Structure formats: structure tokens, C-alpha cells
Amino acid sequence: MRLLAGIWSVQIFDIPYYALSIAIQADGRFDGADIDGCVYLGSFSVVNPQNNVYNLSVAVSNCPRINGRYFGVAVIGDYNGITNEALVFSAVTKNKTRSLAGSVERQ
């Protein structure tokens, strides 16, 4: 889990502009927020340490269109030639009516 620890963020310079930042602790717990005021609290747990694959559980609040609890997977991979620089994730609500997916870069 130490591989996950740190600040991860994304900025999308498009219309509309979007930014997200999360802080992951060495034990896998994390919190974060985006430019819209959405708050993300959750945790990662190891699925396969040899391949840097993790289970993901996240609660989204203060964000009416996507509030809820999501469950999914995440993987750390290389980005722009830098090892373990990107965290890619995908998660759905228990009833599978909403989903979150994307990637963030290590800061």
C-alpha cells in the first residue's frame, strides 16, 4: 500500500475545466475533493501486489449527481515513461446505476 501513498491529481484543461485531487495514506485510506465541491472518502485494499491491483471503496458526498458508495478496482501503471506514475480506477454503485472511472497522476 505504500506505493499508493501520496497526493494524486488530475486537471483537464477543456471546457468546462475540471480538477480532482486525492491524498492517499500508507494504510490505503484516502480523502479528496474536486473543483465542483464533491468530496471523496474511501480506501484501497490489495488484490494482487505483484501487479499493483487494488480493490476500491469510495463514498462521494456534496455532489448531488453522483452521491453514493462505489466499489471497484484500481491499478497503478506507468505514464510518460515514469514508473508507477498513474492510478487508473473504475467503480460502480452496488445497484450498478452509477459509475466512476478515470485516472490521476502522482504529484
C-alpha positions as CSV (number, residue, x, y, z in Angstrom):
1,M,0.0,0.0,0.0
2,R,3.0,2.3,0.4
3,L,3.1,2.5,-3.4
4,L,-0.2,4.3,-3.3
5,A,0.7,6.8,-0.6
6,G,0.9,10.4,-1.6
7,I,-1.0,13.1,-3.5
8,W,-2.7,12.2,-6.8
9,S,-4.5,14.7,-9.0
10,V,-5.8,15.4,-12.5
11,Q,-6.5,18.6,-14.3
12,I,-8.5,18.7,-17.5
13,F,-7.9,21.9,-19.5
14,D,-11.1,21.8,-21.5
15,I,-14.4,23.4,-21.4
16,P,-15.5,23.0,-18.7
17,Y,-12.3,22.9,-16.7
18,Y,-12.1,20.1,-14.2
19,A,-9.7,19.3,-11.4
20,L,-9.6,16.5,-8.7
21,S,-7.0,15.8,-6.0
22,I,-6.8,13.0,-3.5
23,A,-4.4,12.2,-0.7
24,I,-3.8,8.5,0.0
25,Q,-2.3,7.4,3.3
26,A,0.1,4.4,3.6
27,D,-2.7,2.2,5.0
28,G,-4.8,2.8,1.9
29,R,-7.3,5.3,3.3
30,F,-7.9,8.4,1.2
31,D,-9.8,11.7,1.0
32,G,-10.1,14.2,-1.7
33,A,-12.2,16.8,-3.5
34,D,-12.8,18.2,-6.9
35,I,-13.4,21.6,-8.4
36,D,-17.2,21.1,-8.1
37,G,-17.0,20.7,-4.3
38,C,-17.6,16.9,-4.5
39,V,-15.9,15.1,-1.5
40,Y,-14.4,11.6,-1.8
41,L,-13.6,9.4,1.2
42,G,-12.6,5.8,0.9
43,S,-9.9,3.1,1.0
44,F,-7.9,0.8,-1.2
45,S,-7.0,-2.8,-0.3
46,V,-4.6,-5.1,-2.1
47,V,-5.9,-7.6,-4.7
48,N,-2.6,-8.5,-6.3
49,P,0.6,-6.9,-5.0
50,Q,2.7,-8.3,-7.9
51,N,0.6,-6.4,-10.5
52,N,-0.3,-3.3,-8.3
53,V,-4.1,-4.1,-8.5
54,Y,-6.3,-2.8,-5.7
55,N,-9.9,-3.0,-4.5
56,L,-11.5,0.4,-4.2
57,S,-14.3,1.6,-1.9
58,V,-15.3,5.3,-2.1
59,A,-18.2,7.4,-0.7
60,V,-19.0,10.5,-2.7
61,S,-20.8,13.4,-0.9
62,N,-21.7,17.0,-1.5
63,C,-22.2,16.1,-5.2
64,P,-25.9,15.6,-6.0
65,R,-25.4,14.0,-9.4
66,I,-23.0,11.3,-8.1
67,N,-23.5,11.0,-4.3
68,G,-23.2,7.4,-3.1
69,R,-21.0,4.5,-2.3
70,Y,-18.9,3.0,-5.1
71,F,-17.0,-0.3,-5.3
72,G,-14.4,-1.2,-7.9
73,V,-10.8,-1.7,-8.8
74,A,-7.7,0.4,-9.4
75,V,-4.3,-0.3,-10.9
76,I,-1.0,1.7,-10.8
77,G,0.8,1.9,-14.1
78,D,3.5,3.9,-15.9
79,Y,2.8,7.2,-17.5
80,N,5.0,9.4,-19.8
81,G,7.9,6.9,-19.2
82,I,7.7,7.2,-15.4
83,T,7.2,4.0,-13.4
84,N,4.0,3.9,-11.2
85,E,3.0,7.4,-12.1
86,A,-0.7,6.8,-13.0
87,L,-3.6,5.4,-10.9
88,V,-6.5,4.2,-13.1
89,F,-9.8,3.3,-11.4
90,S,-13.3,2.1,-12.2
91,A,-16.1,1.7,-9.7
92,V,-19.9,1.3,-9.6
93,T,-22.7,1.6,-7.0
94,K,-24.0,-1.6,-5.5
95,N,-27.1,-1.5,-7.7
96,K,-24.9,-0.6,-10.7
97,T,-26.9,2.5,-11.6
98,R,-23.9,4.9,-11.5
99,S,-20.2,4.6,-12.2
100,L,-17.0,6.4,-11.7
101,A,-13.9,5.9,-13.9
102,G,-10.8,7.8,-14.6
103,S,-7.1,8.3,-13.8
104,V,-5.0,10.5,-11.7
105,E,-1.3,11.3,-11.7
106,R,1.2,11.2,-8.8
107,Q,2.2,14.7,-7.7
